[in-house]
């Protein structure tokens, strides 16, 4: 059974830091590009950051560039998102996503999300 389980969310003050994790199982984690996405209250799902299979290439949305860092540990089948200089507008449910294209077919897996609230 494929599982992506996010953890580490919570309440943090503006300017603070938080690290969320996503533990994967049931698929070949090291073959999947991993993303973090988020959905703020009343808004649609938005892409935050992505990392390639070996962790050597990372990408960020403009709103988090320079503040968030994505990383992965293939031995632990876990992807992380280190968030710093948090702002109230970073408040959202954060989801991890794994994707892979193989022989013309796209495989896409999602976690259930973890809530991050930035508030004083």
N, C-alpha and C positions, 0 to 999 in steps of 0.2 A: 504494500500500500504506500502510495506516494504521500509524504507529509512535509510541509514547511511550517515550522512553528516559531513565530516571532516572540520575543521576550525583551524585557528591559525598559519598556515604556513607563511613563509616570508623569508626575507634576514637577516642573522645574521653573525656577525664576528666570525672567529675562536676563540674558547675558550668561546664563549657566550652560552646563554641558551635560550630555547624556549619551550613552551608547546603547543602541538596540542591536539585537542579534537575531539571526534566523537559522535554526537548525534544520537541516534537510535529511530526509531518508527515503528509501524506496526507489531511488533512481540514481543514475551515474552522475553525481553532483559535479565532478571535475570536468564533465563534458558540456556543462550548461553555462551560458552567459547568465549572470545574475543581476537583477535590478531591485532597486527600492523605489516604491511609488507611495503616494500619500493622497488622502482625501480629507480635505478640510470641511468643517461643518457647512452644509448647504452648497458645496461645490463638487465638481466632478473629480474623477481620479486623475492625478498628475504624476508624471515621471520625475524622479528626483535624481537618481544616480544609477550607473551601471558599471560592471566590471567583467572583464573577459575571463576565459576559462582558467588561465594561469595566474591571473591577478596582475599582470604586467601593464594593462591598459585600463584606465578608468575614465569615466565621463560624468559630468555634473550639469544639472540645470543651472541657469543663470542666477536664480534666486538663492542657491545654496553654495555656489562656487566660492571657495576660499574659507568656508565655514564648516562644511561637512567633508568627511573622508570615508570612502567605502573601502573595505578590504575583505579578504576571504582566506579561509584555512581549509584547503581541500582534504587534509588529513582528518580534520574534525567535521568535515562537511557542513561548515557554518560560514555564513556571510555576515558582516558587521556594518553598521553605519555609526560612525562617531560624529556626534553633532556638537558644535560649540557655538558660542556667541548667539545663543538661541533667541528668537524673537517671537512675540505673540502670534505673528502670522505663520509660524512654523507649527502651530497647533493643528493636529490632524491625526487620523489613524494611519499608521505606517504599515505598508504591506511589502513583503518580499515576493519576488517573482523569478522563476527560472525558465529560460527559453532555449530551444535548440532546434535547428533545422537539419533534417536528415533525410536524404533521398526524396526531396520535394515535399516532405511533411514537416509541419511545425508542431513541436511539443511545447506546451505552456502550462506551468504549474504555479499556483498561488497559495499563500498562507492566509490565515484568518485575520491577521493584523494585530497591532499593538498601539494603544492610545498614548500619544504624547501631548501633554498640555503645558503650554508656556504661559505662566501667569504669576503676577505678584500677589 
